[in-house]
Amino acid sequence: MPNLAQVDSTSIFVSGGSTLALPAVTSYTNTTTGNNLIRTLQATGAGSMLDLHNVTTVTNGQSFDTHLRVCASVALASAASASRAASSASMAAN
C-alpha cells in the first residue's frame, strides 16, 4: 500500500511473517472520540513487520485513559517526537 498516506486513529495488525510497508505515512495521531479507547500498532510472529519508517511524529488522543500501543517489530526510525495530548493519556511501548 505505498500510496496510503493517512492512518490516523486506526489499529493496524500484521502477522504470519508478513510485512506491511506504509512509506507515505509521515505522522500518526490517535484522534479519539471518547474515553478508555485503545489503538494498537502491532506486528506479531517471526518475520512480521509494520514498516512506518517515515513517521516523524506520534500523538496520542486527548480523552481520558486513551492508549496507543506500539508492539513488536514496528519501524518508526524517523520519529522525532512522541507526545501525549493530555495528562490523562498514556503511551505504551512493548
N, C-alpha and C positions, 0 to 999 in steps of 0.2 A: 504494500500500500504506500508507495513512495510519494503520492500526491496528497495524502491525508494530512492536513496541517493543524486541525483543531480537535483535541480530545479532552477538553476541559470537562470536569465533573463526571468522567466515565471511569469505570473499573475495567482494567484490562488484565486478562489471564492468558498465559502462554504455557503449554505443557507438551509432553511427549517428544522432547528433543527438538522442538520447533524453534525457529527464530522469527520474531515479528519486528521488522525494522520500520521505523516511522521517522525518516530523516527530515521531513518538512515540519515536524513539530518542534517549536522553539521554546514553548513555555507550557506549564500545566497549572491551572487554577481550579481548586476544588470549590466551586460556587454552589454551596449547599443551599437547600431550600427549607431546611428545618433542623431541629436539634437531633443529636445522637445518630448522625449519619456517618457511615464508614465507606470510603472509596479505597480501592486496592489496585496497585500496580504490581503484578506478580508473575514470576517465571518459576515453574517447578518441574523437577525431573532432570536427569542428566542431559546436558547439552542444550537445555531450553534457555532462551534469552529474549528479553524485551529490550530492543535497542532504541533508546531515546537519546542518543549521544549529542544531539544538537539542542537539547533543552538547557536553557541558561537560567531559568527562574522557576521555582516551585512555590506556590502559595496555597495555604490551607484555608478552609472556609471560616466564616465569621460566626456561625451558630454555635451554641453551647455543646460541648462534648463531641466535636467534629474531629474525625481522624482520617488521615491519609496514610495508608500502609504501603511501604515500598519493600518488597520481599524478594530475596534470591538474586538471580542474575539479571539486574536491570541496569543498563548502561546509561548513566547520567554524567558522562565525562565533562561536559561543558558547563554544568550547573555552577553558576557564580553565586547563587543565593537560594536559600530556602527559608520561608518565613511563615509565622503564624499570624493571621489577621486579627485575632482577638486573644486575650489572655486565657480564655477558657478552652481554646482549641489546642490540639496537640498533633505532633507528627511522630510517627513511629517507624524506625528502620530496623528490620530484622536481618 
